[in-house]
């Protein structure tokens, strides 16, 4: 198999990390593996393995003919059989396929608002899905949506997965504030879907019950209205010593080594890579019960899941982990074991390779 991962940017988002993970793991399997960033590079560029052929297109507009021809040339030069287009990058892949019909296209759907699929725009996808050879969905809701609404029926659910960091790529670029041993991390870009207002309500409650504990928000700051409002609310609630913002950090491993508990307060998710990373690094978790998280966390057994509107219960479960270090350690170990067994790179890539070789490329 000769496969290319296509992604719009290399900023530190879930879809972007998965594009890099697929490229790296396929290169380790002995498969020719390439990765192309279309619009923007970013901190994840340092995570690309040496064996992966990499290209940056610097695409400027939707119909950028220079980028189309550059990608087509790269595909022909490397005899690429299949493009795995992550998220919205499928449109560029289809434009290339129009002049290179034998190219196979897999669309990898990372849609984060999978709990609100009724609101999802679908007209463009419906029209173009005739040209997909396969669809990967990161949770079962997205797979059902694809089968119900799109015209490509070769659809598979493959979970996200985590990989060990490349040692040469690691760099400690994120020194956390607060008191060591009393830090709670939230790996999430600053987007409305991540529901940071819930987190600030939680921080206000924890300020009263456990003032020495602090929250550390690591994720892309888009400097938009949502970001401005979040920072304003932190000041209004007088949480400057409880809630710290860091923007993107390339060294997730280094960040998690400095924390005790991982949380997500999202309104909706697919299968968030952040939770798999918490598990991989043996962090106890409290999460809102959205997306595919029930397949990862067995509440009360290896973590806690809470409804997205129950901030008081979330606070209660968080306090339970804070007050019981032995419970934190037990949950963290059990969650790590489950993710290692069911959501490992080896397991997912094995299923992926079989699906691609038998239903897409047919070698």
N, C-alpha and C positions, 0 to 999 in steps of 0.2 A: 504493500500500500504506500502511496505517496500522497500525503495529506497536508493541506495548508490551513492554518487557523487564521481567520479574518476578524479583526476587532477594530472598533473606531478609535480607541485610545489605549494608552498604557498607564492611565491613572489608577489609583488604588481602589477599584470597585470590584464587586463580586464577579461579574461577567469577565472583566479584564483578567482577574486572577485565574479564573478557570481557563481562559484561552491560553495563558502562559503554562498552566499546569498540564493541559492536554498536549501542548507542543513539547514540553520537557519530557513528559512520561513516554510519549510515542518515540521520541528520539532515543530514550533508554531501551526501548523494546527492539531497537534495530530497524525501525521503520523510518523512511525519509520523512522528516518533519520540518515544516516551515511555519513562520508566523509573520503576518503583515498587519501593521497598524496603519489605518487609513488617514485619520485626521490629526492626531496628536500623540506625541510620545509622553512618557511620564516615568515615575519612579519604578514601575515594574519592569522597565527595560533591563535593569540590572539583574533581574531574576531569570532572564532567558538563558537556557543552557547553551554552552558553546557549540554543541552539535546541531542546534536548530538554526536553519537558514532564515535570516531576518531581513525585512524590507520595510521602510517607512515611505508612504506615498505622498504625505503632505497634501492631502485632498482639500481643496478650498471651497467647493460648492457641490450641490447635489449632482449636477451633470458636469463633472470635471473630466474632459476627454483625455487630458494628459495622464491623470491617475488611472483611468480605465485602460489605456494602452500600456502604461507602465506595468500594471498588474497582469495584463494578458501576456506580455512579454516574459515576465517572471514565471508565470505558470507554464508557458510553453518551454522556456529554457530548462526548467527543472522537471519537466514531464509530470506535472502534478495531475493526479487523477480526480481529486475531490477537494472542494473547498468547504470547510466547516465555518459557516458565517454566524458569528455570535451577535445576538440582538439585532439592531437596525442595520448592521453591515450587509445584510442579505441583499439589499438593493444593488449595491455595487457588484456583488457576485453575479447577480442576474444580468446586469449590463454586460459583463464579460462573457457570460454564457451565450448571449445573443450572437456574438461573433465567433464563439468557440463551443459549438453545441455539444461536443463529447464530454465537456466538463460536468462532473457531478456536483450537486449542491446539497449540503446538509444545513438546515437551519437549526441553530441552537437557541432555544427560547428560555431566557432568564427573567421573564417578566416578574417584577417584584410585587405588583398589586394583584396577586392571584386570588386574594380573598374578595376582590371586587371586579371579577372578570366581566360581569354584565356591562360595566362601563368602558370596557376596552375597545378602542377603535379597531375595526377589523377589515374595512373595505379594501385597502391596499394589499394587505396580506392575503385576503381571499382571492383577489385578482391574480396575484403573482405566485401563489402557492402551487399552481399547476406545474411550475418549473422546479419545484423542490423534489429531490430524490429521496429525502428522508428528513424527519424532524426529531430532535432530541428535546425533551421537556424536563425541567429540573424538579418538577413534582407532578403528582398524579392528576391534580386539578388542571394543570396546563396541558397535560397529555389528552385528557378528555375534551378540553376546549378545542384543541387542534383537530381531533377526530370529528368533533361536531360541526366545526365551522370552516375548516380548511380543506383544500382539494388534494392534499397529499396524505394518503392513509398509511404510509410506512412510518408510523410514529412510535417512539420508544421513550419510556421514562428511565433516565439514568441520573442517579443522585450526583450532587457535587461531591468533591473529595478534596482532601488536603494532602500535601506532600511535605517531606522534610525540606527545609530551606537549604539552598546551595551555600555552603560555608563561605565561599569567596564573595558572595553577594551580600552577606550580612554586614550591617553597620549600625552601631548604636546611635541613631539620630534622634532619639526621643527619650529624654530623661524626664520621668514623671515627677510631679510635685506631690505634696501631701506627705503623710506619715507612712513609712515602710511597714508592710504587714496589715495596712488598713485601707487598701485601695480597691475600688470597684471599677471595672473597665467596661466601656461600651464601644465596640468596633462597629461604627455605622457612619456612612456619609451623612452630611447635614441636609436631609431631604424630609419633606412633610410626612412621607410614609413611615419614617422611623420614629415619629411621635415623641420628640424630645420634650414636649410640654409635660407629658406623663412622667418622664424622668425627672423634671424639675419639681413636680409635685412630690415625687418620691424623695428627692433630695431634701426638700423642706421638712418632711416627716423625719428623715434620718438625722437631720441637723438637731432636732429636738431630742431624739432617743440616743443617738450615737454620734456626737459632734466631731469626734476625732477621725471618723471615716469619711472618705472623699470619693467623688465620681470623676472618671477620666474619659473624656469623649474623644476618641481617635477616629478621624474620618475626614473626607474631603470637605473643605469649607468653600462653597461656591460664591461667597461674598454677595449673596442675593438678599431679597426681602426676608426670606425665612431665617437666614443667618443673622440678619440685623435684629429681627424680633426675638430670636433666641437669646442673643447677648443682652438685649434690653431686659428681658424677663429675668435673667440671672442677676442683674443689678437690682431690679425692683424687688426681688425676693431675698436680696442680700446673701447670695450664695457664692460670692467670689472666692471664699475659702473652702467651699465644698465641691464646686463643679469647675473643672479645668478643661479647656479646649486645646487641641494640639494640631488640628488639620491632619493631612495624610502623613503617615510614618512608614518608611520602607521596611523597617525592622519590626515586624509583628512579633516575632519570637522574642526580641528584646523587650518589647512593651509588655507582653504577657508574663514574662519572668518577674516583672515588678508589681504584679497584681495578685489578688486573692480570689476574687469572684468576678464572673462574667455575666453581663445582663444584655438583654435586648427588650425594648419597650414598643416594638413596631405595631402598627395597625394591620399590616399585611406583609407577607414574605413569600418567597418561593421555598427554597431550602437554603437558608443563609449560610454562606461560607464561614461567617464569623463564629457561629455556634460550633461548627466542626473544628475550627481552630481553637476555641476554648477547650473542647474535649481533647484535642490532640495534645494540648499543653497542660492537661490535667487541672482545669479550673472548674470549680463548682458553679452552677448556673441557676439563675432565675430568669424566666423568659415569658413573654406574652404568648399565648397559645394560638398561633397563626400558621398559615401555610402548612408545610410538611413536618413541622417540629414534633408532632406526636409520634412520628416514626423514629425519632432520635432520642427524645427524652420521655422516660416513664416517670411521671410526676410522683414524688415521694420515694422513688427507688434510686434514681441517678440524677435528680435535679427537680426543679419546680416549674410547672407551667401555670400561668395565671391568665384569666380573661383580660383582654386589652382595656377594659373599663374598671378594673378592680385594683386601684392603686393602694388601698389600705391592706388588702390581702397580699399584694406584692411586697409591701413594706414588712408585713408580718413574716413572710417566708424568708425575706432577706435577713431580718433580725435573727431568725432561727439559724441561718448559716453563719452569721457573724458570731453568735454566742456559743456555737458548737463547732469548734475546729475539727473534732473527730468526724462529725457529719460531713463537713466540707471535704475532708480527705476521702471519705468513703464514697460520696457522690462523684467526686472528680475521678477516682479510679474506675468506678463502674461505668461512667460515661465514656472514659477513654477506651476501655475494653470493648464497649459496644461499637464505637466509631471505628476502632482499629479493625474489627471483624466485619462490619457491614458497610462501612463507608470509606474503605481504604482505596488508595489509588490503584493498587494491584487488582482488586475485585472489579472496580468499575471499568478499568481499561480492558480487562479480559472480556467482559460482556460487550463493551463498545467495539472492540476489534472483531469479535465474532459477528456482530450485527452489521458492521460496515462491510466486511469481506463477503458476507453471504447475501446481503440485500441491497447494497449500494454498488460496490465495485464488481462483485461476482468473479473474483480471480480464480 
